[in-house]
Amino acid sequence: MDFCCTSKKIIIELDGAQHYEEEGERKDKIRDAVLESMGYTVLRYTDKEVNANFRGVCEDIWNHLFSEGK
């Protein structure tokens, strides 16, 4: 995991190319399932998405952190 906010139970993953190989995707699914079973929300963004739309990624994170019910 790249970032974690325990008070909001949100984990942020910034995914590079290794996450899109078969083994990386398998490991991510297992890890996400474990984290979600612990009550966490996992937010995933590609490196390309962060570079091309940094503001949009930040807004999405902000919305998850401060939305109703969190």
mmCIF file of the N, C-alpha and C atoms, coordinates in Angstrom:
data_MODEL
# 
_entry.id   MODEL 
# 
loop_
_atom_site.group_PDB 
_atom_site.id 
_atom_site.type_symbol 
_atom_site.label_atom_id 
_atom_site.label_alt_id 
_atom_site.label_comp_id 
_atom_site.label_asym_id 
_atom_site.label_entity_id 
_atom_site.label_seq_id 
_atom_site.pdbx_PDB_ins_code 
_atom_site.Cartn_x 
_atom_site.Cartn_y 
_atom_site.Cartn_z 
_atom_site.occupancy 
_atom_site.B_iso_or_equiv 
_atom_site.pdbx_formal_charge 
_atom_site.auth_seq_id 
_atom_site.auth_comp_id 
_atom_site.auth_asym_id 
_atom_site.auth_atom_id 
_atom_site.pdbx_PDB_model_num 
ATOM 1   N N  . MET A 1 1  ? 0.855   -1.172  0.000   1.00 0.00 ? 1  MET A N  1 
ATOM 2   C CA . MET A 1 1  ? 0.000   0.000   0.000   1.00 0.00 ? 1  MET A CA 1 
ATOM 3   C C  . MET A 1 1  ? 0.894   1.225   0.000   1.00 0.00 ? 1  MET A C  1 
ATOM 4   N N  . ASP A 1 2  ? 0.407   2.250   -0.661  1.00 0.00 ? 2  ASP A N  1 
ATOM 5   C CA . ASP A 1 2  ? 1.204   3.465   -0.772  1.00 0.00 ? 2  ASP A CA 1 
ATOM 6   C C  . ASP A 1 2  ? 0.856   4.480   0.315   1.00 0.00 ? 2  ASP A C  1 
ATOM 7   N N  . PHE A 1 3  ? -0.427  4.599   0.617   1.00 0.00 ? 3  PHE A N  1 
ATOM 8   C CA . PHE A 1 3  ? -0.885  5.520   1.651   1.00 0.00 ? 3  PHE A CA 1 
ATOM 9   C C  . PHE A 1 3  ? -2.050  4.893   2.395   1.00 0.00 ? 3  PHE A C  1 
ATOM 10  N N  . CYS A 1 4  ? -2.170  5.233   3.672   1.00 0.00 ? 4  CYS A N  1 
ATOM 11  C CA . CYS A 1 4  ? -3.265  4.699   4.476   1.00 0.00 ? 4  CYS A CA 1 
ATOM 12  C C  . CYS A 1 4  ? -3.745  5.767   5.451   1.00 0.00 ? 4  CYS A C  1 
ATOM 13  N N  . CYS A 1 5  ? -5.053  5.933   5.520   1.00 0.00 ? 5  CYS A N  1 
ATOM 14  C CA . CYS A 1 5  ? -5.667  6.814   6.507   1.00 0.00 ? 5  CYS A CA 1 
ATOM 15  C C  . CYS A 1 5  ? -6.512  5.920   7.409   1.00 0.00 ? 5  CYS A C  1 
ATOM 16  N N  . THR A 1 6  ? -5.958  5.577   8.567   1.00 0.00 ? 6  THR A N  1 
ATOM 17  C CA . THR A 1 6  ? -6.645  4.635   9.445   1.00 0.00 ? 6  THR A CA 1 
ATOM 18  C C  . THR A 1 6  ? -7.933  5.208   10.016  1.00 0.00 ? 6  THR A C  1 
ATOM 19  N N  . SER A 1 7  ? -7.973  6.511   10.268  1.00 0.00 ? 7  SER A N  1 
ATOM 20  C CA . SER A 1 7  ? -9.181  7.091   10.854  1.00 0.00 ? 7  SER A CA 1 
ATOM 21  C C  . SER A 1 7  ? -10.367 7.042   9.883   1.00 0.00 ? 7  SER A C  1 
ATOM 22  N N  . LYS A 1 8  ? -10.088 7.066   8.578   1.00 0.00 ? 8  LYS A N  1 
ATOM 23  C CA . LYS A 1 8  ? -11.142 6.991   7.558   1.00 0.00 ? 8  LYS A CA 1 
ATOM 24  C C  . LYS A 1 8  ? -11.210 5.605   6.924   1.00 0.00 ? 8  LYS A C  1 
ATOM 25  N N  . LYS A 1 9  ? -10.277 4.732   7.304   1.00 0.00 ? 9  LYS A N  1 
ATOM 26  C CA . LYS A 1 9  ? -10.215 3.362   6.775   1.00 0.00 ? 9  LYS A CA 1 
ATOM 27  C C  . LYS A 1 9  ? -10.151 3.355   5.244   1.00 0.00 ? 9  LYS A C  1 
ATOM 28  N N  . ILE A 1 10 ? -9.242  4.186   4.725   1.00 0.00 ? 10 ILE A N  1 
ATOM 29  C CA . ILE A 1 10 ? -9.027  4.277   3.292   1.00 0.00 ? 10 ILE A CA 1 
ATOM 30  C C  . ILE A 1 10 ? -7.563  3.988   2.993   1.00 0.00 ? 10 ILE A C  1 
ATOM 31  N N  . ILE A 1 11 ? -7.342  3.169   1.990   1.00 0.00 ? 11 ILE A N  1 
ATOM 32  C CA . ILE A 1 11 ? -5.998  2.843   1.524   1.00 0.00 ? 11 ILE A CA 1 
ATOM 33  C C  . ILE A 1 11 ? -5.899  3.295   0.074   1.00 0.00 ? 11 ILE A C  1 
ATOM 34  N N  . ILE A 1 12 ? -4.782  3.921   -0.256  1.00 0.00 ? 12 ILE A N  1 
ATOM 35  C CA . ILE A 1 12 ? -4.553  4.403   -1.613  1.00 0.00 ? 12 ILE A CA 1 
ATOM 36  C C  . ILE A 1 12 ? -3.405  3.617   -2.217  1.00 0.00 ? 12 ILE A C  1 
ATOM 37  N N  . GLU A 1 13 ? -3.652  3.060   -3.390  1.00 0.00 ? 13 GLU A N  1 
ATOM 38  C CA . GLU A 1 13 ? -2.654  2.314   -4.146  1.00 0.00 ? 13 GLU A CA 1 
ATOM 39  C C  . GLU A 1 13 ? -2.376  3.056   -5.441  1.00 0.00 ? 13 GLU A C  1 
ATOM 40  N N  . LEU A 1 14 ? -1.106  3.316   -5.720  1.00 0.00 ? 14 LEU A N  1 
ATOM 41  C CA . LEU A 1 14 ? -0.672  3.903   -6.975  1.00 0.00 ? 14 LEU A CA 1 
ATOM 42  C C  . LEU A 1 14 ? -0.016  2.785   -7.764  1.00 0.00 ? 14 LEU A C  1 
ATOM 43  N N  . ASP A 1 15 ? -0.678  2.333   -8.797  1.00 0.00 ? 15 ASP A N  1 
ATOM 44  C CA . ASP A 1 15 ? -0.276  1.121   -9.494  1.00 0.00 ? 15 ASP A CA 1 
ATOM 45  C C  . ASP A 1 15 ? 0.593   1.388   -10.713 1.00 0.00 ? 15 ASP A C  1 
ATOM 46  N N  . GLY A 1 16 ? 1.772   0.782   -10.689 1.00 0.00 ? 16 GLY A N  1 
ATOM 47  C CA . GLY A 1 16 ? 2.660   0.789   -11.845 1.00 0.00 ? 16 GLY A CA 1 
ATOM 48  C C  . GLY A 1 16 ? 2.411   -0.438  -12.697 1.00 0.00 ? 16 GLY A C  1 
ATOM 49  N N  . ALA A 1 17 ? 3.267   -0.629  -13.684 1.00 0.00 ? 17 ALA A N  1 
ATOM 50  C CA . ALA A 1 17 ? 3.083   -1.694  -14.677 1.00 0.00 ? 17 ALA A CA 1 
ATOM 51  C C  . ALA A 1 17 ? 3.002   -3.090  -14.068 1.00 0.00 ? 17 ALA A C  1 
ATOM 52  N N  . GLN A 1 18 ? 3.741   -3.358  -12.999 1.00 0.00 ? 18 GLN A N  1 
ATOM 53  C CA . GLN A 1 18 ? 3.752   -4.697  -12.407 1.00 0.00 ? 18 GLN A CA 1 
ATOM 54  C C  . GLN A 1 18 ? 2.379   -5.111  -11.887 1.00 0.00 ? 18 GLN A C  1 
ATOM 55  N N  . HIS A 1 19 ? 1.522   -4.162  -11.616 1.00 0.00 ? 19 HIS A N  1 
ATOM 56  C CA . HIS A 1 19 ? 0.179   -4.473  -11.121 1.00 0.00 ? 19 HIS A CA 1 
ATOM 57  C C  . HIS A 1 19 ? -0.731  -5.000  -12.228 1.00 0.00 ? 19 HIS A C  1 
ATOM 58  N N  . TYR A 1 20 ? -0.306  -4.871  -13.478 1.00 0.00 ? 20 TYR A N  1 
ATOM 59  C CA . TYR A 1 20 ? -1.145  -5.289  -14.601 1.00 0.00 ? 20 TYR A CA 1 
ATOM 60  C C  . TYR A 1 20 ? -0.664  -6.581  -15.246 1.00 0.00 ? 20 TYR A C  1 
ATOM 61  N N  . GLU A 1 21 ? 0.331   -7.188  -14.618 1.00 0.00 ? 21 GLU A N  1 
ATOM 62  C CA . GLU A 1 21 ? 0.744   -8.528  -15.022 1.00 0.00 ? 21 GLU A CA 1 
ATOM 63  C C  . GLU A 1 21 ? -0.109  -9.510  -14.238 1.00 0.00 ? 21 GLU A C  1 
ATOM 64  N N  . GLU A 1 22 ? -0.240  -10.723 -14.750 1.00 0.00 ? 22 GLU A N  1 
ATOM 65  C CA . GLU A 1 22 ? -1.137  -11.710 -14.148 1.00 0.00 ? 22 GLU A CA 1 
ATOM 66  C C  . GLU A 1 22 ? -0.855  -11.916 -12.656 1.00 0.00 ? 22 GLU A C  1 
ATOM 67  N N  . GLU A 1 23 ? 0.393   -12.080 -12.299 1.00 0.00 ? 23 GLU A N  1 
ATOM 68  C CA . GLU A 1 23 ? 0.748   -12.323 -10.893 1.00 0.00 ? 23 GLU A CA 1 
ATOM 69  C C  . GLU A 1 23 ? 0.433   -11.099 -10.027 1.00 0.00 ? 23 GLU A C  1 
ATOM 70  N N  . GLY A 1 24 ? 0.713   -9.915  -10.529 1.00 0.00 ? 24 GLY A N  1 
ATOM 71  C CA . GLY A 1 24 ? 0.419   -8.695  -9.785  1.00 0.00 ? 24 GLY A CA 1 
ATOM 72  C C  . GLY A 1 24 ? -1.067  -8.515  -9.546  1.00 0.00 ? 24 GLY A C  1 
ATOM 73  N N  . GLU A 1 25 ? -1.864  -8.782  -10.560 1.00 0.00 ? 25 GLU A N  1 
ATOM 74  C CA . GLU A 1 25 ? -3.319  -8.665  -10.418 1.00 0.00 ? 25 GLU A CA 1 
ATOM 75  C C  . GLU A 1 25 ? -3.850  -9.677  -9.401  1.00 0.00 ? 25 GLU A C  1 
ATOM 76  N N  . ARG A 1 26 ? -3.307  -10.877 -9.429  1.00 0.00 ? 26 ARG A N  1 
ATOM 77  C CA . ARG A 1 26 ? -3.742  -11.917 -8.478  1.00 0.00 ? 26 ARG A CA 1 
ATOM 78  C C  . ARG A 1 26 ? -3.438  -11.494 -7.050  1.00 0.00 ? 26 ARG A C  1 
ATOM 79  N N  . LYS A 1 27 ? -2.222  -11.008 -6.824  1.00 0.00 ? 27 LYS A N  1 
ATOM 80  C CA . LYS A 1 27 ? -1.828  -10.577 -5.473  1.00 0.00 ? 27 LYS A CA 1 
ATOM 81  C C  . LYS A 1 27 ? -2.676  -9.386  -5.013  1.00 0.00 ? 27 LYS A C  1 
ATOM 82  N N  . ASP A 1 28 ? -2.949  -8.451  -5.922  1.00 0.00 ? 28 ASP A N  1 
ATOM 83  C CA . ASP A 1 28 ? -3.762  -7.279  -5.570  1.00 0.00 ? 28 ASP A CA 1 
ATOM 84  C C  . ASP A 1 28 ? -5.166  -7.699  -5.139  1.00 0.00 ? 28 ASP A C  1 
ATOM 85  N N  . LYS A 1 29 ? -5.764  -8.643  -5.859  1.00 0.00 ? 29 LYS A N  1 
ATOM 86  C CA . LYS A 1 29 ? -7.114  -9.097  -5.510  1.00 0.00 ? 29 LYS A CA 1 
ATOM 87  C C  . LYS A 1 29 ? -7.147  -9.726  -4.128  1.00 0.00 ? 29 LYS A C  1 
ATOM 88  N N  . ILE A 1 30 ? -6.150  -10.528 -3.823  1.00 0.00 ? 30 ILE A N  1 
ATOM 89  C CA . ILE A 1 30 ? -6.085  -11.168 -2.505  1.00 0.00 ? 30 ILE A CA 1 
ATOM 90  C C  . ILE A 1 30 ? -5.908  -10.115 -1.415  1.00 0.00 ? 30 ILE A C  1 
ATOM 91  N N  . ARG A 1 31 ? -4.962  -9.210  -1.612  1.00 0.00 ? 31 ARG A N  1 
ATOM 92  C CA . ARG A 1 31 ? -4.698  -8.161  -0.609  1.00 0.00 ? 31 ARG A CA 1 
ATOM 93  C C  . ARG A 1 31 ? -5.913  -7.264  -0.423  1.00 0.00 ? 31 ARG A C  1 
ATOM 94  N N  . ASP A 1 32 ? -6.557  -6.871  -1.542  1.00 0.00 ? 32 ASP A N  1 
ATOM 95  C CA . ASP A 1 32 ? -7.749  -6.024  -1.446  1.00 0.00 ? 32 ASP A CA 1 
ATOM 96  C C  . ASP A 1 32 ? -8.854  -6.724  -0.653  1.00 0.00 ? 32 ASP A C  1 
ATOM 97  N N  . ALA A 1 33 ? -9.046  -8.012  -0.892  1.00 0.00 ? 33 ALA A N  1 
ATOM 98  C CA . ALA A 1 33 ? -10.090 -8.760  -0.180  1.00 0.00 ? 33 ALA A CA 1 
ATOM 99  C C  . ALA A 1 33 ? -9.817  -8.778  1.316   1.00 0.00 ? 33 ALA A C  1 
ATOM 100 N N  . VAL A 1 34 ? -8.569  -8.961  1.694   1.00 0.00 ? 34 VAL A N  1 
ATOM 101 C CA . VAL A 1 34 ? -8.211  -8.963  3.118   1.00 0.00 ? 34 VAL A CA 1 
ATOM 102 C C  . VAL A 1 34 ? -8.457  -7.587  3.725   1.00 0.00 ? 34 VAL A C  1 
ATOM 103 N N  . LEU A 1 35 ? -7.998  -6.553  3.057   1.00 0.00 ? 35 LEU A N  1 
ATOM 104 C CA . LEU A 1 35 ? -8.167  -5.190  3.580   1.00 0.00 ? 35 LEU A CA 1 
ATOM 105 C C  . LEU A 1 35 ? -9.649  -4.811  3.664   1.00 0.00 ? 35 LEU A C  1 
ATOM 106 N N  . GLU A 1 36 ? -10.416 -5.174  2.642   1.00 0.00 ? 36 GLU A N  1 
ATOM 107 C CA . GLU A 1 36 ? -11.848 -4.868  2.663   1.00 0.00 ? 36 GLU A CA 1 
ATOM 108 C C  . GLU A 1 36 ? -12.562 -5.641  3.762   1.00 0.00 ? 36 GLU A C  1 
ATOM 109 N N  . SER A 1 37 ? -12.106 -6.848  4.065   1.00 0.00 ? 37 SER A N  1 
ATOM 110 C CA . SER A 1 37 ? -12.710 -7.615  5.158   1.00 0.00 ? 37 SER A CA 1 
ATOM 111 C C  . SER A 1 37 ? -12.439 -6.955  6.506   1.00 0.00 ? 37 SER A C  1 
ATOM 112 N N  . MET A 1 38 ? -11.417 -6.104  6.544   1.00 0.00 ? 38 MET A N  1 
ATOM 113 C CA . MET A 1 38 ? -11.079 -5.362  7.768   1.00 0.00 ? 38 MET A CA 1 
ATOM 114 C C  . MET A 1 38 ? -11.772 -4.001  7.791   1.00 0.00 ? 38 MET A C  1 
ATOM 115 N N  . GLY A 1 39 ? -12.627 -3.738  6.801   1.00 0.00 ? 39 GLY A N  1 
ATOM 116 C CA . GLY A 1 39 ? -13.397 -2.498  6.769   1.00 0.00 ? 39 GLY A CA 1 
ATOM 117 C C  . GLY A 1 39 ? -12.764 -1.372  5.980   1.00 0.00 ? 39 GLY A C  1 
ATOM 118 N N  . TYR A 1 40 ? -11.665 -1.640  5.282   1.00 0.00 ? 40 TYR A N  1 
ATOM 119 C CA . TYR A 1 40 ? -10.997 -0.596  4.507   1.00 0.00 ? 40 TYR A CA 1 
ATOM 120 C C  . TYR A 1 40 ? -11.578 -0.491  3.107   1.00 0.00 ? 40 TYR A C  1 
ATOM 121 N N  . THR A 1 41 ? -11.543 0.708   2.561   1.00 0.00 ? 41 THR A N  1 
ATOM 122 C CA . THR A 1 41 ? -11.831 0.960   1.162   1.00 0.00 ? 41 THR A CA 1 
ATOM 123 C C  . THR A 1 41 ? -10.493 1.131   0.468   1.00 0.00 ? 41 THR A C  1 
ATOM 124 N N  . VAL A 1 42 ? -10.277 0.398   -0.610  1.00 0.00 ? 42 VAL A N  1 
ATOM 125 C CA . VAL A 1 42 ? -9.025  0.495   -1.353  1.00 0.00 ? 42 VAL A CA 1 
ATOM 126 C C  . VAL A 1 42 ? -9.275  1.306   -2.616  1.00 0.00 ? 42 VAL A C  1 
ATOM 127 N N  . LEU A 1 43 ? -8.558  2.395   -2.745  1.00 0.00 ? 43 LEU A N  1 
ATOM 128 C CA . LEU A 1 43 ? -8.638  3.248   -3.931  1.00 0.00 ? 43 LEU A CA 1 
ATOM 129 C C  . LEU A 1 43 ? -7.401  2.987   -4.777  1.00 0.00 ? 43 LEU A C  1 
ATOM 130 N N  . ARG A 1 44 ? -7.597  2.646   -6.041  1.00 0.00 ? 44 ARG A N  1 
ATOM 131 C CA . ARG A 1 44 ? -6.478  2.347   -6.942  1.00 0.00 ? 44 ARG A CA 1 
ATOM 132 C C  . ARG A 1 44 ? -6.443  3.349   -8.086  1.00 0.00 ? 44 ARG A C  1 
ATOM 133 N N  . TYR A 1 45 ? -5.243  3.840   -8.346  1.00 0.00 ? 45 TYR A N  1 
ATOM 134 C CA . TYR A 1 45 ? -5.016  4.759   -9.458  1.00 0.00 ? 45 TYR A CA 1 
ATOM 135 C C  . TYR A 1 45 ? -3.769  4.305   -10.199 1.00 0.00 ? 45 TYR A C  1 
ATOM 136 N N  . THR A 1 46 ? -3.809  4.366   -11.511 1.00 0.00 ? 46 THR A N  1 
ATOM 137 C CA . THR A 1 46 ? -2.620  4.018   -12.282 1.00 0.00 ? 46 THR A CA 1 
ATOM 138 C C  . THR A 1 46 ? -1.631  5.175   -12.223 1.00 0.00 ? 46 THR A C  1 
ATOM 139 N N  . ASP A 1 47 ? -0.351  4.854   -12.415 1.00 0.00 ? 47 ASP A N  1 
ATOM 140 C CA . ASP A 1 47 ? 0.657   5.906   -12.486 1.00 0.00 ? 47 ASP A CA 1 
ATOM 141 C C  . ASP A 1 47 ? 0.318   6.891   -13.601 1.00 0.00 ? 47 ASP A C  1 
ATOM 142 N N  . LYS A 1 48 ? -0.158  6.357   -14.727 1.00 0.00 ? 48 LYS A N  1 
ATOM 143 C CA . LYS A 1 48 ? -0.516  7.225   -15.862 1.00 0.00 ? 48 LYS A CA 1 
ATOM 144 C C  . LYS A 1 48 ? -1.652  8.166   -15.489 1.00 0.00 ? 48 LYS A C  1 
ATOM 145 N N  . GLU A 1 49 ? -2.634  7.641   -14.760 1.00 0.00 ? 49 GLU A N  1 
ATOM 146 C CA . GLU A 1 49 ? -3.770  8.462   -14.341 1.00 0.00 ? 49 GLU A CA 1 
ATOM 147 C C  . GLU A 1 49 ? -3.315  9.596   -13.426 1.00 0.00 ? 49 GLU A C  1 
ATOM 148 N N  . VAL A 1 50 ? -2.410  9.286   -12.509 1.00 0.00 ? 50 VAL A N  1 
ATOM 149 C CA . VAL A 1 50 ? -1.897  10.306  -11.594 1.00 0.00 ? 50 VAL A CA 1 
ATOM 150 C C  . VAL A 1 50 ? -1.153  11.380  -12.378 1.00 0.00 ? 50 VAL A C  1 
ATOM 151 N N  . ASN A 1 51 ? -0.331  10.961  -13.335 1.00 0.00 ? 51 ASN A N  1 
ATOM 152 C CA . ASN A 1 51 ? 0.442   11.925  -14.117 1.00 0.00 ? 51 ASN A CA 1 
ATOM 153 C C  . ASN A 1 51 ? -0.431  12.759  -15.045 1.00 0.00 ? 51 ASN A C  1 
ATOM 154 N N  . ALA A 1 52 ? -1.452  12.161  -15.639 1.00 0.00 ? 52 ALA A N  1 
ATOM 155 C CA . ALA A 1 52 ? -2.291  12.864  -16.606 1.00 0.00 ? 52 ALA A CA 1 
ATOM 156 C C  . ALA A 1 52 ? -3.412  13.668  -15.962 1.00 0.00 ? 52 ALA A C  1 
ATOM 157 N N  . ASN A 1 53 ? -3.843  13.243  -14.773 1.00 0.00 ? 53 ASN A N  1 
ATOM 158 C CA . ASN A 1 53 ? -5.017  13.872  -14.145 1.00 0.00 ? 53 ASN A CA 1 
ATOM 159 C C  . ASN A 1 53 ? -4.833  13.964  -12.633 1.00 0.00 ? 53 ASN A C  1 
ATOM 160 N N  . PHE A 1 54 ? -3.731  14.554  -12.217 1.00 0.00 ? 54 PHE A N  1 
ATOM 161 C CA . PHE A 1 54 ? -3.410  14.630  -10.794 1.00 0.00 ? 54 PHE A CA 1 
ATOM 162 C C  . PHE A 1 54 ? -4.531  15.296  -9.999  1.00 0.00 ? 54 PHE A C  1 
ATOM 163 N N  . ARG A 1 55 ? -5.038  16.391  -10.505 1.00 0.00 ? 55 ARG A N  1 
ATOM 164 C CA . ARG A 1 55 ? -6.112  17.107  -9.802  1.00 0.00 ? 55 ARG A CA 1 
ATOM 165 C C  . ARG A 1 55 ? -7.352  16.223  -9.645  1.00 0.00 ? 55 ARG A C  1 
ATOM 166 N N  . GLY A 1 56 ? -7.719  15.506  -10.688 1.00 0.00 ? 56 GLY A N  1 
ATOM 167 C CA . GLY A 1 56 ? -8.880  14.619  -10.627 1.00 0.00 ? 56 GLY A CA 1 
ATOM 168 C C  . GLY A 1 56 ? -8.685  13.502  -9.610  1.00 0.00 ? 56 GLY A C  1 
ATOM 169 N N  . VAL A 1 57 ? -7.489  12.942  -9.565  1.00 0.00 ? 57 VAL A N  1 
ATOM 170 C CA . VAL A 1 57 ? -7.192  11.902  -8.578  1.00 0.00 ? 57 VAL A CA 1 
ATOM 171 C C  . VAL A 1 57 ? -7.306  12.476  -7.177  1.00 0.00 ? 57 VAL A C  1 
ATOM 172 N N  . CYS A 1 58 ? -6.744  13.646  -6.964  1.00 0.00 ? 58 CYS A N  1 
ATOM 173 C CA . CYS A 1 58 ? -6.827  14.291  -5.638  1.00 0.00 ? 58 CYS A CA 1 
ATOM 174 C C  . CYS A 1 58 ? -8.276  14.570  -5.255  1.00 0.00 ? 58 CYS A C  1 
ATOM 175 N N  . GLU A 1 59 ? -9.073  15.034  -6.196  1.00 0.00 ? 59 GLU A N  1 
ATOM 176 C CA . GLU A 1 59 ? -10.491 15.292  -5.914  1.00 0.00 ? 59 GLU A CA 1 
ATOM 177 C C  . GLU A 1 59 ? -11.230 14.011  -5.554  1.00 0.00 ? 59 GLU A C  1 
ATOM 178 N N  . ASP A 1 60 ? -10.910 12.925  -6.246  1.00 0.00 ? 60 ASP A N  1 
ATOM 179 C CA . ASP A 1 60 ? -11.549 11.652  -5.948  1.00 0.00 ? 60 ASP A CA 1 
ATOM 180 C C  . ASP A 1 60 ? -11.184 11.182  -4.533  1.00 0.00 ? 60 ASP A C  1 
ATOM 181 N N  . ILE A 1 61 ? -9.921  11.307  -4.189  1.00 0.00 ? 61 ILE A N  1 
ATOM 182 C CA . ILE A 1 61 ? -9.482  10.937  -2.837  1.00 0.00 ? 61 ILE A CA 1 
ATOM 183 C C  . ILE A 1 61 ? -10.194 11.804  -1.807  1.00 0.00 ? 61 ILE A C  1 
ATOM 184 N N  . TRP A 1 62 ? -10.232 13.097  -2.043  1.00 0.00 ? 62 TRP A N  1 
ATOM 185 C CA . TRP A 1 62 ? -10.902 14.036  -1.145  1.00 0.00 ? 62 TRP A CA 1 
ATOM 186 C C  . TRP A 1 62 ? -12.368 13.640  -0.941  1.00 0.00 ? 62 TRP A C  1 
ATOM 187 N N  . ASN A 1 63 ? -13.041 13.329  -2.036  1.00 0.00 ? 63 ASN A N  1 
ATOM 188 C CA . ASN A 1 63 ? -14.450 12.935  -1.950  1.00 0.00 ? 63 ASN A CA 1 
ATOM 189 C C  . ASN A 1 63 ? -14.629 11.679  -1.105  1.00 0.00 ? 63 ASN A C  1 
ATOM 190 N N  . HIS A 1 64 ? -13.733 10.720  -1.229  1.00 0.00 ? 64 HIS A N  1 
ATOM 191 C CA . HIS A 1 64 ? -13.821 9.510   -0.406  1.00 0.00 ? 64 HIS A CA 1 
ATOM 192 C C  . HIS A 1 64 ? -13.531 9.811   1.068   1.00 0.00 ? 64 HIS A C  1 
ATOM 193 N N  . LEU A 1 65 ? -12.588 10.711  1.296   1.00 0.00 ? 65 LEU A N  1 
ATOM 194 C CA . LEU A 1 65 ? -12.241 11.029  2.693   1.00 0.00 ? 65 LEU A CA 1 
ATOM 195 C C  . LEU A 1 65 ? -13.334 11.795  3.401   1.00 0.00 ? 65 LEU A C  1 
ATOM 196 N N  . PHE A 1 66 ? -14.029 12.653  2.681   1.00 0.00 ? 66 PHE A N  1 
ATOM 197 C CA . PHE A 1 66 ? -14.972 13.553  3.343   1.00 0.00 ? 66 PHE A CA 1 
ATOM 198 C C  . PHE A 1 66 ? -16.416 13.380  2.888   1.00 0.00 ? 66 PHE A C  1 
ATOM 199 N N  . SER A 1 67 ? -16.724 12.244  2.275   1.00 0.00 ? 67 SER A N  1 
ATOM 200 C CA . SER A 1 67 ? -18.109 11.991  1.887   1.00 0.00 ? 67 SER A CA 1 
ATOM 201 C C  . SER A 1 67 ? -18.928 11.591  3.102   1.00 0.00 ? 67 SER A C  1 
ATOM 202 N N  . GLU A 1 68 ? -20.212 11.716  2.966   1.00 0.00 ? 68 GLU A N  1 
ATOM 203 C CA . GLU A 1 68 ? -21.127 11.315  4.044   1.00 0.00 ? 68 GLU A CA 1 
ATOM 204 C C  . GLU A 1 68 ? -20.908 9.849   4.400   1.00 0.00 ? 68 GLU A C  1 
ATOM 205 N N  . GLY A 1 69 ? -20.963 9.524   5.643   1.00 0.00 ? 69 GLY A N  1 
ATOM 206 C CA . GLY A 1 69 ? -20.855 8.149   6.086   1.00 0.00 ? 69 GLY A CA 1 
ATOM 207 C C  . GLY A 1 69 ? -19.437 7.687   6.336   1.00 0.00 ? 69 GLY A C  1 
ATOM 208 N N  . LYS A 1 70 ? -18.469 8.547   6.100   1.00 0.00 ? 70 LYS A N  1 
ATOM 209 C CA . LYS A 1 70 ? -17.067 8.163   6.362   1.00 0.00 ? 70 LYS A CA 1 
ATOM 210 C C  . LYS A 1 70 ? -16.579 8.794   7.627   1.00 0.00 ? 70 LYS A C  1 
# 
